[in-house]
Amino acid sequence: MIEQFKSQFEYIIIDVPPTLSIFTNNAILASDYVSLVLQTQKQAYTSVLKNSTVYVSA
């Protein structure tokens, strides 16, 4: 679905809820680049590191 808009826009920003869900999975898989904003707490950082291996290996 996003392919039809790529030629019309330079950037497409997809905002999803701050949870790992099907929305997050679909947004990451549809994206060429990902920017993650997270809290400056150790738990948030370690959670991102643990879950990012799923997307890097996909």
N, C-alpha and C positions, 0 to 999 in steps of 0.2 A: 504494500500500500504506500509506503514512503517513497518508493522509487519514482512514482509519477510526479512528486514534488521536488526531487533533487535538482532537476534542470531549471526550476523556476526560482530557487533561493540559494544564496551562498551558504547560509547557516540554518539549521533546523534544530531548535532546542526542545528536548523532550524532558518534561519535569514529572517525576514520579514520587509517590509517597516514600518516606524514609524507612522502608522495610524491604526485606527480600521477599518478593512475591512474583507472580506471573507478569505483572506490569513492569517490574524492574528487569526481569529476564528478557522480556520482549524488547524493551527500550535499549538495553545493552546490545542485544544481538542485532538490532536494526541499525545501530550506530557505527560510524567509522571511527569516532573518537569518543572517549568518556572522560568527564570531569566529575570527580567525587568531592562533595563537601561534607565534612564530618566534624564532630566535636573534638576538642583537644583533650581527650581523655584516653588513657591507655586501653580501656576496654573497646572503645570505638575503633581505635587503630588496629588492634589485634584482630578484631572481627572482620575488618575490611581485608586485612592480609590473608586471613583464613579463607574467606569467601572469594577473593579475587583469583585464586588459583583455578577455580571452577571455570571462570570466563576466559582466562588466558589459555587454558588447555583446550577450550572448545573450538 
